[in-house]
Amino acid sequence: MPNIRAAQRDADRLWGVFGVALGAAFVVWMVSWLVTGISEQDERCAQGMIGPGGNFRLEESSFPPDVSCVYGDGTIFSSAGALVWIFWAAVVVLTVSGLGALALELAGVRGAKAASRLSKLAVTGAAALAAVYALAFLVTGSPKSDPLQTCSAFTTGIYERAQSVHRTPFPARTTCVYADGRTYDLVPAWTGTLEWTLLAVTFVCAAGAVRAGRHADGDAGAGATLRLTEPDQSR
């Protein structure tokens, strides 16, 4: 029992680190989004305001939001700059702390308290999965909307009418397909990875909660004592 309690304390500390890293990653993502939105990096590179000048290609990212100008000599100018490294450092910390905390929770998977903790984690994972899944469909509009409306040039940067829109139920994906064979995914690829991760976490925590609950029931049954009635000696 002391080992289980120590594991739970360590898990609590790691969940605290996980929460701080998650908050830091979110804040850095928002700041990167704001900086990238107002930087107009492509225009600055095209006009020679930054960089060595000449031909370059644009590399865009949404995880975290960033626009980079890559020149032929290998020079790279990023709109988010050091925020990209800070974001990925926060992601590494939250991943390691989250996996460590979950492992400790599963290591102490015994008793009603463990069942309660794992049940809460399963509900949290399911809620997060539902939120990500709903957001992925919310940003891409109704399945009945016109391809021109769904695949707007403002979003895709492709000033042609999409021929069709392909949707996959899980992970949530919406792809604009053009007549010349080009495609554009409206939902970033990392959301699919996040959906599978949250689904796996929900399943593991739910299974652990069921197992812990069975152990608790077994302990209660084994620990029960029989009450013996004494014979009536008043006669």
C-alpha positions as protocol buffer text, in pm:
chain_id: "A"
residue {
  index: 1
  type: MET
  ca { x: 0 y: 0 z: 0 }
}
residue {
  index: 2
  type: PRO
  ca { x: 280 y: 253 z: 73 }
}
residue {
  index: 3
  type: ASN
  ca { x: 415 y: 194 z: -279 }
}
residue {
  index: 4
  type: ILE
  ca { x: 72 y: 265 z: -428 }
}
residue {
  index: 5
  type: ARG
  ca { x: 36 y: 584 z: -226 }
}
residue {
  index: 6
  type: ALA
  ca { x: 383 y: 698 z: -333 }
}
residue {
  index: 7
  type: ALA
  ca { x: 296 y: 627 z: -695 }
}
residue {
  index: 8
  type: GLN
  ca { x: -21 y: 834 z: -660 }
}
residue {
  index: 9
  type: ARG
  ca { x: 173 y: 1126 z: -511 }
}
residue {
  index: 10
  type: ASP
  ca { x: 427 y: 1110 z: -793 }
}
residue {
  index: 11
  type: ALA
  ca { x: 140 y: 1093 z: -1042 }
}
residue {
  index: 12
  type: ASP
  ca { x: -14 y: 1405 z: -888 }
}
residue {
  index: 13
  type: ARG
  ca { x: 317 y: 1592 z: -928 }
}
residue {
  index: 14
  type: LEU
  ca { x: 349 y: 1482 z: -1290 }
}
residue {
  index: 15
  type: TRP
  ca { x: -10 y: 1586 z: -1362 }
}
residue {
  index: 16
  type: GLY
  ca { x: 80 y: 1927 z: -1222 }
}
residue {
  index: 17
  type: VAL
  ca { x: 378 y: 1950 z: -1459 }
}
residue {
  index: 18
  type: PHE
  ca { x: 154 y: 1831 z: -1741 }
}
residue {
  index: 19
  type: GLY
  ca { x: -100 y: 2107 z: -1670 }
}
residue {
  index: 20
  type: VAL
  ca { x: 167 y: 2378 z: -1661 }
}
residue {
  index: 21
  type: ALA
  ca { x: 325 y: 2256 z: -1985 }
}
residue {
  index: 22
  type: LEU
  ca { x: -16 y: 2234 z: -2152 }
}
residue {
  index: 23
  type: GLY
  ca { x: -98 y: 2590 z: -2051 }
}
residue {
  index: 24
  type: ALA
  ca { x: 243 y: 2711 z: -2173 }
}
residue {
  index: 25
  type: ALA
  ca { x: 198 y: 2534 z: -2508 }
}
residue {
  index: 26
  type: PHE
  ca { x: -144 y: 2693 z: -2552 }
}
residue {
  index: 27
  type: VAL
  ca { x: -18 y: 3041 z: -2469 }
}
residue {
  index: 28
  type: VAL
  ca { x: 280 y: 3008 z: -2704 }
}
residue {
  index: 29
  type: TRP
  ca { x: 49 y: 2875 z: -2978 }
}
residue {
  index: 30
  type: MET
  ca { x: -177 y: 3179 z: -2942 }
}
residue {
  index: 31
  type: VAL
  ca { x: 116 y: 3422 z: -2944 }
}
residue {
  index: 32
  type: SER
  ca { x: 259 y: 3247 z: -3253 }
}
residue {
  index: 33
  type: TRP
  ca { x: -80 y: 3276 z: -3421 }
}
residue {
  index: 34
  type: LEU
  ca { x: -97 y: 3650 z: -3349 }
}
residue {
  index: 35
  type: VAL
  ca { x: 262 y: 3715 z: -3455 }
}
residue {
  index: 36
  type: THR
  ca { x: 223 y: 3515 z: -3775 }
}
residue {
  index: 37
  type: GLY
  ca { x: -106 y: 3684 z: -3858 }
}
residue {
  index: 38
  type: ILE
  ca { x: 35 y: 4035 z: -3841 }
}
residue {
  index: 39
  type: SER
  ca { x: 384 y: 3965 z: -3976 }
}
residue {
  index: 40
  type: GLU
  ca { x: 289 y: 3935 z: -4347 }
}
residue {
  index: 41
  type: GLN
  ca { x: 605 y: 3729 z: -4382 }
}
residue {
  index: 42
  type: ASP
  ca { x: 550 y: 3643 z: -4750 }
}
residue {
  index: 43
  type: GLU
  ca { x: 517 y: 4010 z: -4847 }
}
residue {
  index: 44
  type: ARG
  ca { x: 824 y: 4109 z: -4649 }
}
residue {
  index: 45
  type: CYS
  ca { x: 1032 y: 3840 z: -4816 }
}
residue {
  index: 46
  type: ALA
  ca { x: 895 y: 3921 z: -5164 }
}
residue {
  index: 47
  type: GLN
  ca { x: 978 y: 4290 z: -5125 }
}
residue {
  index: 48
  type: GLY
  ca { x: 1328 y: 4222 z: -4994 }
}
residue {
  index: 49
  type: MET
  ca { x: 1256 y: 4373 z: -4652 }
}
residue {
  index: 50
  type: ILE
  ca { x: 1417 y: 4068 z: -4493 }
}
residue {
  index: 51
  type: GLY
  ca { x: 1643 y: 3799 z: -4626 }
}
residue {
  index: 52
  type: PRO
  ca { x: 1914 y: 3796 z: -4894 }
}
residue {
  index: 53
  type: GLY
  ca { x: 1661 y: 3850 z: -5174 }
}
residue {
  index: 54
  type: GLY
  ca { x: 1603 y: 3637 z: -5479 }
}
residue {
  index: 55
  type: ASN
  ca { x: 1387 y: 3330 z: -5520 }
}
residue {
  index: 56
  type: PHE
  ca { x: 1244 y: 3166 z: -5213 }
}
residue {
  index: 57
  type: ARG
  ca { x: 971 y: 2924 z: -5115 }
}
residue {
  index: 58
  type: LEU
  ca { x: 716 y: 2956 z: -4839 }
}
residue {
  index: 59
  type: GLU
  ca { x: 674 y: 2691 z: -4573 }
}
residue {
  index: 60
  type: GLU
  ca { x: 361 y: 2720 z: -4361 }
}
residue {
  index: 61
  type: SER
  ca { x: 277 y: 2541 z: -4040 }
}
residue {
  index: 62
  type: SER
  ca { x: -22 y: 2541 z: -3810 }
}
residue {
  index: 63
  type: PHE
  ca { x: 139 y: 2349 z: -3523 }
}
residue {
  index: 64
  type: PRO
  ca { x: 248 y: 2603 z: -3415 }
}
residue {
  index: 65
  type: PRO
  ca { x: 135 y: 2874 z: -3658 }
}
residue {
  index: 66
  type: ASP
  ca { x: 439 y: 2984 z: -3856 }
}
residue {
  index: 67
  type: VAL
  ca { x: 535 y: 3109 z: -4201 }
}
residue {
  index: 68
  type: SER
  ca { x: 897 y: 3071 z: -4312 }
}
residue {
  index: 69
  type: CYS
  ca { x: 1080 y: 3202 z: -4618 }
}
residue {
  index: 70
  type: VAL
  ca { x: 1338 y: 2950 z: -4734 }
}
residue {
  index: 71
  type: TYR
  ca { x: 1602 y: 3076 z: -4978 }
}
residue {
  index: 72
  type: GLY
  ca { x: 1822 y: 2879 z: -5212 }
}
residue {
  index: 73
  type: ASP
  ca { x: 2132 y: 2923 z: -4999 }
}
residue {
  index: 74
  type: GLY
  ca { x: 1956 y: 2766 z: -4700 }
}
residue {
  index: 75
  type: THR
  ca { x: 1869 y: 3091 z: -4523 }
}
residue {
  index: 76
  type: ILE
  ca { x: 1541 y: 3065 z: -4333 }
}
residue {
  index: 77
  type: PHE
  ca { x: 1338 y: 3351 z: -4190 }
}
residue {
  index: 78
  type: SER
  ca { x: 1055 y: 3243 z: -3962 }
}
residue {
  index: 79
  type: SER
  ca { x: 765 y: 3459 z: -3851 }
}
residue {
  index: 80
  type: ALA
  ca { x: 737 y: 3284 z: -3513 }
}
residue {
  index: 81
  type: GLY
  ca { x: 1112 y: 3256 z: -3459 }
}
residue {
  index: 82
  type: ALA
  ca { x: 1213 y: 3124 z: -3117 }
}
residue {
  index: 83
  type: LEU
  ca { x: 848 y: 3064 z: -3027 }
}
residue {
  index: 84
  type: VAL
  ca { x: 860 y: 2748 z: -3239 }
}
residue {
  index: 85
  type: TRP
  ca { x: 1136 y: 2600 z: -3020 }
}
residue {
  index: 86
  type: ILE
  ca { x: 960 y: 2705 z: -2700 }
}
residue {
  index: 87
  type: PHE
  ca { x: 637 y: 2546 z: -2821 }
}
residue {
  index: 88
  type: TRP
  ca { x: 798 y: 2214 z: -2906 }
}
residue {
  index: 89
  type: ALA
  ca { x: 988 y: 2213 z: -2576 }
}
residue {
  index: 90
  type: ALA
  ca { x: 653 y: 2253 z: -2397 }
}
residue {
  index: 91
  type: VAL
  ca { x: 505 y: 1973 z: -2610 }
}
residue {
  index: 92
  type: VAL
  ca { x: 791 y: 1739 z: -2518 }
}
residue {
  index: 93
  type: VAL
  ca { x: 751 y: 1817 z: -2147 }
}
residue {
  index: 94
  type: LEU
  ca { x: 373 y: 1766 z: -2148 }
}
residue {
  index: 95
  type: THR
  ca { x: 409 y: 1442 z: -2347 }
}
residue {
  index: 96
  type: VAL
  ca { x: 670 y: 1294 z: -2112 }
}
residue {
  index: 97
  type: SER
  ca { x: 491 y: 1408 z: -1796 }
}
residue {
  index: 98
  type: GLY
  ca { x: 153 y: 1291 z: -1925 }
}
residue {
  index: 99
  type: LEU
  ca { x: 283 y: 945 z: -2018 }
}
residue {
  index: 100
  type: GLY
  ca { x: 468 y: 917 z: -1687 }
}
residue {
  index: 101
  type: ALA
  ca { x: 163 y: 1020 z: -1485 }
}
residue {
  index: 102
  type: LEU
  ca { x: -60 y: 777 z: -1674 }
}
residue {
  index: 103
  type: ALA
  ca { x: 191 y: 495 z: -1622 }
}
residue {
  index: 104
  type: LEU
  ca { x: 196 y: 564 z: -1247 }
}
residue {
  index: 105
  type: GLU
  ca { x: -184 y: 571 z: -1238 }
}
residue {
  index: 106
  type: LEU
  ca { x: -195 y: 231 z: -1406 }
}
residue {
  index: 107
  type: ALA
  ca { x: 84 y: 99 z: -1180 }
}
residue {
  index: 108
  type: GLY
  ca { x: -139 y: 163 z: -878 }
}
residue {
  index: 109
  type: VAL
  ca { x: -452 y: 26 z: -1048 }
}
residue {
  index: 110
  type: ARG
  ca { x: -610 y: -125 z: -740 }
}
residue {
  index: 111
  type: GLY
  ca { x: -896 y: -20 z: -520 }
}
residue {
  index: 112
  type: ALA
  ca { x: -1188 y: 218 z: -536 }
}
residue {
  index: 113
  type: LYS
  ca { x: -968 y: 529 z: -529 }
}
residue {
  index: 114
  type: ALA
  ca { x: -775 y: 418 z: -838 }
}
residue {
  index: 115
  type: ALA
  ca { x: -1103 y: 336 z: -1011 }
}
residue {
  index: 116
  type: SER
  ca { x: -1232 y: 686 z: -937 }
}
residue {
  index: 117
  type: ARG
  ca { x: -912 y: 856 z: -1060 }
}
residue {
  index: 118
  type: LEU
  ca { x: -899 y: 655 z: -1382 }
}
residue {
  index: 119
  type: SER
  ca { x: -1270 y: 710 z: -1443 }
}
residue {
  index: 120
  type: LYS
  ca { x: -1215 y: 1087 z: -1424 }
}
residue {
  index: 121
  type: LEU
  ca { x: -924 y: 1058 z: -1667 }
}
residue {
  index: 122
  type: ALA
  ca { x: -1137 y: 854 z: -1907 }
}
residue {
  index: 123
  type: VAL
  ca { x: -1416 y: 1115 z: -1896 }
}
residue {
  index: 124
  type: THR
  ca { x: -1164 y: 1396 z: -1948 }
}
residue {
  index: 125
  type: GLY
  ca { x: -1009 y: 1218 z: -2246 }
}
residue {
  index: 126
  type: ALA
  ca { x: -1351 y: 1153 z: -2399 }
}
residue {
  index: 127
  type: ALA
  ca { x: -1453 y: 1518 z: -2351 }
}
residue {
  index: 128
  type: ALA
  ca { x: -1130 y: 1643 z: -2509 }
}
residue {
  index: 129
  type: LEU
  ca { x: -1175 y: 1403 z: -2801 }
}
residue {
  index: 130
  type: ALA
  ca { x: -1531 y: 1524 z: -2856 }
}
residue {
  index: 131
  type: ALA
  ca { x: -1415 y: 1889 z: -2847 }
}
residue {
  index: 132
  type: VAL
  ca { x: -1135 y: 1832 z: -3101 }
}
residue {
  index: 133
  type: TYR
  ca { x: -1365 y: 1626 z: -3323 }
}
residue {
  index: 134
  type: ALA
  ca { x: -1641 y: 1889 z: -3316 }
}
residue {
  index: 135
  type: LEU
  ca { x: -1394 y: 2172 z: -3381 }
}
residue {
  index: 136
  type: ALA
  ca { x: -1250 y: 1991 z: -3683 }
}
residue {
  index: 137
  type: PHE
  ca { x: -1594 y: 1976 z: -3844 }
}
residue {
  index: 138
  type: LEU
  ca { x: -1695 y: 2323 z: -3726 }
}
residue {
  index: 139
  type: VAL
  ca { x: -1410 y: 2496 z: -3909 }
}
residue {
  index: 140
  type: THR
  ca { x: -1488 y: 2315 z: -4236 }
}
residue {
  index: 141
  type: GLY
  ca { x: -1860 y: 2392 z: -4252 }
}
residue {
  index: 142
  type: SER
  ca { x: -2158 y: 2174 z: -4327 }
}
residue {
  index: 143
  type: PRO
  ca { x: -2115 y: 1865 z: -4550 }
}
residue {
  index: 144
  type: LYS
  ca { x: -2395 y: 2005 z: -4767 }
}
residue {
  index: 145
  type: SER
  ca { x: -2219 y: 2336 z: -4833 }
}
residue {
  index: 146
  type: ASP
  ca { x: -2098 y: 2423 z: -5181 }
}
residue {
  index: 147
  type: PRO
  ca { x: -1731 y: 2336 z: -5261 }
}
residue {
  index: 148
  type: LEU
  ca { x: -1667 y: 2701 z: -5350 }
}
residue {
  index: 149
  type: GLN
  ca { x: -1781 y: 2805 z: -5002 }
}
residue {
  index: 150
  type: THR
  ca { x: -1599 y: 2524 z: -4819 }
}
residue {
  index: 151
  type: CYS
  ca { x: -1273 y: 2554 z: -5015 }
}
residue {
  index: 152
  type: SER
  ca { x: -1251 y: 2932 z: -5030 }
}
residue {
  index: 153
  type: ALA
  ca { x: -937 y: 3085 z: -5177 }
}
residue {
  index: 154
  type: PHE
  ca { x: -899 y: 3288 z: -4858 }
}
residue {
  index: 155
  type: THR
  ca { x: -840 y: 2961 z: -4671 }
}
residue {
  index: 156
  type: THR
  ca { x: -663 y: 2746 z: -4928 }
}
residue {
  index: 157
  type: GLY
  ca { x: -473 y: 3009 z: -5127 }
}
residue {
  index: 158
  type: ILE
  ca { x: -584 y: 2833 z: -5445 }
}
residue {
  index: 159
  type: TYR
  ca { x: -785 y: 3064 z: -5669 }
}
residue {
  index: 160
  type: GLU
  ca { x: -975 y: 2792 z: -5850 }
}
residue {
  index: 161
  type: ARG
  ca { x: -1308 y: 2628 z: -5785 }
}
residue {
  index: 162
  type: ALA
  ca { x: -1278 y: 2295 z: -5609 }
}
residue {
  index: 163
  type: GLN
  ca { x: -1428 y: 2007 z: -5802 }
}
residue {
  index: 164
  type: SER
  ca { x: -1536 y: 1815 z: -5494 }
}
residue {
  index: 165
  type: VAL
  ca { x: -1489 y: 1791 z: -5118 }
}
residue {
  index: 166
  type: HIS
  ca { x: -1397 y: 1458 z: -4961 }
}
residue {
  index: 167
  type: ARG
  ca { x: -1469 y: 1398 z: -4592 }
}
residue {
  index: 168
  type: THR
  ca { x: -1360 y: 1112 z: -4367 }
}
residue {
  index: 169
  type: PRO
  ca { x: -1544 y: 1043 z: -4040 }
}
residue {
  index: 170
  type: PHE
  ca { x: -1247 y: 945 z: -3820 }
}
residue {
  index: 171
  type: PRO
  ca { x: -1006 y: 1102 z: -3790 }
}
residue {
  index: 172
  type: ALA
  ca { x: -1201 y: 1405 z: -3904 }
}
residue {
  index: 173
  type: ARG
  ca { x: -1063 y: 1520 z: -4239 }
}
residue {
  index: 174
  type: THR
  ca { x: -1196 y: 1749 z: -4510 }
}
residue {
  index: 175
  type: THR
  ca { x: -1005 y: 1757 z: -4838 }
}
residue {
  index: 176
  type: CYS
  ca { x: -1064 y: 1992 z: -5130 }
}
residue {
  index: 177
  type: VAL
  ca { x: -1005 y: 1819 z: -5464 }
}
residue {
  index: 178
  type: TYR
  ca { x: -939 y: 2026 z: -5776 }
}
residue {
  index: 179
  type: ALA
  ca { x: -977 y: 1942 z: -6146 }
}
residue {
  index: 180
  type: ASP
  ca { x: -602 y: 1924 z: -6204 }
}
residue {
  index: 181
  type: GLY
  ca { x: -559 y: 1666 z: -5925 }
}
residue {
  index: 182
  type: ARG
  ca { x: -437 y: 1902 z: -5655 }
}
residue {
  index: 183
  type: THR
  ca { x: -571 y: 1856 z: -5303 }
}
residue {
  index: 184
  type: TYR
  ca { x: -583 y: 2074 z: -4994 }
}
residue {
  index: 185
  type: ASP
  ca { x: -655 y: 1943 z: -4644 }
}
residue {
  index: 186
  type: LEU
  ca { x: -863 y: 2192 z: -4448 }
}
residue {
  index: 187
  type: VAL
  ca { x: -802 y: 2008 z: -4121 }
}
residue {
  index: 188
  type: PRO
  ca { x: -434 y: 2005 z: -4012 }
}
residue {
  index: 189
  type: ALA
  ca { x: -275 y: 1661 z: -4003 }
}
residue {
  index: 190
  type: TRP
  ca { x: -182 y: 1694 z: -3635 }
}
residue {
  index: 191
  type: THR
  ca { x: -548 y: 1693 z: -3533 }
}
residue {
  index: 192
  type: GLY
  ca { x: -578 y: 1338 z: -3662 }
}
residue {
  index: 193
  type: THR
  ca { x: -284 y: 1231 z: -3447 }
}
residue {
  index: 194
  type: LEU
  ca { x: -439 y: 1408 z: -3150 }
}
residue {
  index: 195
  type: GLU
  ca { x: -773 y: 1234 z: -3206 }
}
residue {
  index: 196
  type: TRP
  ca { x: -613 y: 888 z: -3213 }
}
residue {
  index: 197
  type: THR
  ca { x: -409 y: 973 z: -2902 }
}
residue {
  index: 198
  type: LEU
  ca { x: -713 y: 1090 z: -2707 }
}
residue {
  index: 199
  type: LEU
  ca { x: -908 y: 781 z: -2817 }
}
residue {
  index: 200
  type: ALA
  ca { x: -627 y: 555 z: -2695 }
}
residue {
  index: 201
  type: VAL
  ca { x: -599 y: 740 z: -2362 }
}
residue {
  index: 202
  type: THR
  ca { x: -976 y: 717 z: -2310 }
}
residue {
  index: 203
  type: PHE
  ca { x: -975 y: 344 z: -2383 }
}
residue {
  index: 204
  type: VAL
  ca { x: -675 y: 268 z: -2158 }
}
residue {
  index: 205
  type: CYS
  ca { x: -812 y: 472 z: -1867 }
}
residue {
  index: 206
  type: ALA
  ca { x: -1158 y: 318 z: -1901 }
}
residue {
  index: 207
  type: ALA
  ca { x: -1009 y: -32 z: -1904 }
}
residue {
  index: 208
  type: GLY
  ca { x: -793 y: 55 z: -1601 }
}
residue {
  index: 209
  type: ALA
  ca { x: -1095 y: 190 z: -1415 }
}
residue {
  index: 210
  type: VAL
  ca { x: -1289 y: -131 z: -1479 }
}
residue {
  index: 211
  type: ARG
  ca { x: -996 y: -340 z: -1362 }
}
residue {
  index: 212
  type: ALA
  ca { x: -946 y: -128 z: -1049 }
}
residue {
  index: 213
  type: GLY
  ca { x: -1317 y: -153 z: -972 }
}
residue {
  index: 214
  type: ARG
  ca { x: -1304 y: -532 z: -997 }
}
residue {
  index: 215
  type: HIS
  ca { x: -1005 y: -540 z: -760 }
}
residue {
  index: 216
  type: ALA
  ca { x: -1196 y: -320 z: -515 }
}
residue {
  index: 217
  type: ASP
  ca { x: -1498 y: -550 z: -529 }
}
residue {
  index: 218
  type: GLY
  ca { x: -1274 y: -854 z: -482 }
}
residue {
  index: 219
  type: ASP
  ca { x: -1099 y: -700 z: -182 }
}
residue {
  index: 220
  type: ALA
  ca { x: -1431 y: -610 z: -26 }
}
residue {
  index: 221
  type: GLY
  ca { x: -1556 y: -965 z: -75 }
}
residue {
  index: 222
  type: ALA
  ca { x: -1238 y: -1124 z: 61 }
}
residue {
  index: 223
  type: GLY
  ca { x: -1223 y: -885 z: 356 }
}
residue {
  index: 224
  type: ALA
  ca { x: -1579 y: -948 z: 465 }
}
residue {
  index: 225
  type: THR
  ca { x: -1610 y: -1134 z: 797 }
}
residue {
  index: 226
  type: LEU
  ca { x: -1884 y: -1371 z: 889 }
}
residue {
  index: 227
  type: ARG
  ca { x: -2098 y: -1270 z: 1186 }
}
residue {
  index: 228
  type: LEU
  ca { x: -2175 y: -1567 z: 1411 }
}
residue {
  index: 229
  type: THR
  ca { x: -2482 y: -1554 z: 1628 }
}
residue {
  index: 230
  type: GLU
  ca { x: -2447 y: -1693 z: 1974 }
}
residue {
  index: 231
  type: PRO
  ca { x: -2704 y: -1947 z: 2086 }
}
residue {
  index: 232
  type: ASP
  ca { x: -2979 y: -1826 z: 2311 }
}
residue {
  index: 233
  type: GLN
  ca { x: -2888 y: -1936 z: 2665 }
}
residue {
  index: 234
  type: SER
  ca { x: -3179 y: -1774 z: 2845 }
}
residue {
  index: 235
  type: ARG
  ca { x: -3366 y: -2097 z: 2859 }
}
